[in-house]
Amino acid sequence: MIHDLNDNVLAYAEEHSTEEPEVLRRLRRSTWQHVLTPQMLSDSIQGRFLANLSRMLKPLSVLEFGTYTGYSTICLAAGLQPEGCIDTIEPNDELNAIQDEYWAEAGLTNSICRHNGEALSILPKLTKSYDLVWIDADKARTEQYVEEALKRVRTGGWVLVDNVLWWGKVLDDRKTEDPIASMLESLATKLAHDPRVRTTLLPLRDGILMMEKLT
């Protein structure tokens, strides 16, 4: 996948950050060894950002769109309250074994509720209110996922959306070539003026859109 990220800057950031936890390092290695699209995995800096945010928020309930191999799930659990739970949605049940192995090693088996299936089919069954929502799933449905997340996150809670820079294609001279890029640019523009939320688009890895729900 071609992108405009400066790998030297990323390497510098990793070198000058607290080391990636061993369980996550081995999960990353296993993903690259056994999964066909390992580039979908969060990088270590993004993972530590999610973990730091979780530790700051101390959530009781987290909703994740797109489990993949479970790396971000472990990061999101970093600040989870002892009685807290992460509901994570993933259509590909072939990834369950690798998730289970590393969630068990991280001591999170009883804190995670996995839902295998398409998100829009699973969501009606999830009726609780969430403190934090992470969206890293089917990009074509991102706008739908955001609306579903805003229905479920509590006032004062946070929704985070990954890949909103779409490898630079959202820029004016490139987005017309890619319908996903055009949709993501339109969504970010709309949310920046949406009275329900306060947003910040972070140029971290492929872009993370942070939304605080105001009403």
C-alpha positions in Angstrom: 0.0 0.0 0.0 1.5 3.3 -1.1 1.3 6.2 1.3 3.0 9.5 2.2 4.1 8.7 5.7 7.7 9.5 6.7 9.0 6.2 8.0 12.1 7.9 9.5 9.8 10.1 11.6 7.8 7.1 12.7 11.0 5.2 13.6 12.2 8.2 15.6 8.8 8.4 17.5 9.0 4.7 18.3 12.6 5.0 19.5 11.7 7.9 21.8 8.5 6.3 23.3 8.0 3.7 26.0 8.6 0.3 24.5 5.7 -1.6 23.0 4.4 -4.2 25.4 5.7 -7.7 24.8 2.3 -9.3 24.2 1.5 -6.7 21.5 4.9 -7.1 19.9 4.4 -10.8 19.6 0.9 -10.3 18.3 2.2 -7.9 15.7 4.8 -10.5 14.6 2.2 -13.3 14.5 -0.2 -11.1 12.4 2.6 -10.5 9.8 3.4 -14.1 9.7 -0.1 -15.6 9.4 -2.5 -13.0 8.0 -2.7 -12.0 4.4 -3.2 -8.3 4.9 -1.0 -7.4 7.9 -0.7 -3.8 6.9 -4.2 -3.3 8.3 -2.8 -3.6 11.8 -2.4 -0.5 13.9 1.2 0.5 14.2 2.8 0.7 17.7 2.5 4.5 18.1 -1.2 4.4 17.2 -1.7 1.5 19.6 0.0 3.4 22.4 -2.1 6.4 21.6 -5.3 4.3 22.0 -3.9 2.8 25.2 -3.1 6.2 26.6 -6.5 7.5 25.8 -8.1 4.5 27.5 -6.0 5.1 30.6 -7.1 8.7 30.7 -10.8 8.0 30.2 -11.0 4.8 32.4 -14.0 3.5 30.4 -16.5 1.1 31.7 -17.8 0.2 28.2 -16.0 0.3 24.9 -17.3 -0.5 21.4 -15.0 -1.5 18.6 -15.9 -1.7 14.9 -13.3 -4.0 13.3 -11.4 -6.4 15.6 -8.9 -7.8 13.1 -6.4 -9.8 15.1 -7.2 -8.1 18.4 -4.3 -5.7 18.7 -6.3 -2.5 19.1 -8.7 -4.4 21.4 -5.8 -5.0 23.8 -4.8 -1.3 23.5 -8.4 -0.1 24.2 -8.5 -2.3 27.3 -5.5 -0.5 28.9 -7.6 1.7 31.1 -10.8 -0.4 31.3 -12.4 -0.5 34.7 -12.2 -3.9 36.4 -15.8 -4.6 35.8 -15.7 -3.0 32.3 -16.3 -4.7 29.0 -15.3 -4.3 25.3 -17.8 -5.2 22.7 -15.9 -5.8 19.5 -17.4 -6.6 16.1 -15.6 -8.6 13.4 -17.1 -10.4 10.4 -14.1 -12.7 9.8 -14.3 -15.5 12.3 -11.1 -17.1 10.9 -9.2 -14.6 13.0 -10.8 -15.8 16.3 -8.0 -18.2 17.2 -5.3 -15.6 17.1 -7.5 -13.1 19.0 -8.2 -15.7 21.7 -4.5 -16.6 22.2 -3.3 -13.1 22.8 -6.3 -11.8 24.7 -5.8 -14.7 27.1 -2.1 -13.9 27.4 -3.1 -10.3 28.2 -5.5 -11.4 30.8 -8.5 -10.0 29.0 -10.6 -13.0 28.1 -13.4 -12.1 30.6 -13.4 -8.4 29.6 -14.0 -8.9 25.9 -17.3 -9.8 24.2 -16.6 -10.7 20.5 -19.4 -10.5 18.0 -18.8 -12.2 14.7 -20.9 -10.7 11.9 -21.6 -7.6 9.9 -21.7 -4.5 12.2 -25.1 -3.3 11.0 -26.6 -6.6 11.9 -24.9 -6.9 15.3 -25.5 -3.3 16.5 -29.3 -3.6 17.1 -28.5 -6.3 19.8 -26.2 -3.9 21.6 -28.3 -1.6 23.8 -25.9 -0.3 26.4 -24.3 3.1 26.4 -20.6 3.4 25.7 -17.8 5.6 27.0 -15.5 5.1 24.0 -16.0 3.9 20.4 -13.2 3.0 17.9 -14.2 2.6 14.3 -11.7 0.8 12.0 -13.8 -1.3 9.7 -15.4 -1.4 6.2 -14.5 2.1 5.0 -17.5 2.4 2.6 -19.8 2.2 5.6 -17.9 4.7 7.7 -20.6 7.3 7.7 -23.2 4.8 8.8 -20.9 3.5 11.5 -20.4 7.0 12.9 -24.1 7.6 13.1 -24.6 4.3 14.9 -21.8 5.1 17.2 -23.2 8.5 18.1 -26.5 6.9 19.0 -24.7 4.6 21.5 -21.9 6.8 23.0 -22.8 8.7 26.1 -22.8 12.5 26.3 -19.2 13.4 27.1 -18.0 10.1 25.5 -15.6 9.8 22.6 -15.8 8.3 19.1 -12.6 7.7 17.1 -12.5 7.0 13.4 -9.4 5.5 11.8 -8.0 6.1 8.2 -9.7 9.4 7.6 -6.7 10.7 5.6 -7.0 7.6 3.3 -3.3 7.7 2.5 -3.4 11.3 1.4 -6.2 10.8 -1.1 -8.6 13.2 0.7 -6.5 16.1 -0.4 -8.3 18.3 -3.0 -6.1 17.2 -6.0 -6.6 13.5 -5.3 -10.0 12.7 -3.7 -12.0 12.9 -7.0 -10.1 9.8 -8.1 -11.3 7.7 -5.2 -15.0 7.5 -3.9 -13.9 6.5 -0.4 -11.6 9.5 -0.2 -14.4 11.8 -1.4 -16.8 10.3 1.2 -14.3 10.6 4.1 -13.5 14.3 3.2 -17.2 15.1 3.1 -17.8 13.3 6.4 -15.0 15.1 8.1 -16.3 18.4 6.8 -19.8 17.7 8.0 -18.8 16.6 11.4 -16.6 19.7 11.9 -19.8 21.7 11.8 -22.1 19.2 13.6 -23.4 20.7 16.9 -23.6 17.2 18.4 -19.8 16.8 18.5 -16.5 18.6 18.9 -13.9 17.2 16.5 -10.1 17.1 16.0 -8.5 15.4 13.0 -5.1 14.1 14.1 -2.5 13.4 11.3 -1.4 10.3 13.2 -0.5 7.4 10.8 -3.4 7.4 8.3 -5.4 10.0 10.3 -7.7 9.6 13.3 -10.8 11.7 13.7 -11.6 12.3 17.4 -15.2 13.3 18.3 -16.4 14.3 21.8 -20.2 13.9 22.0 -21.7 17.1 23.3 -25.4 16.3 23.2 
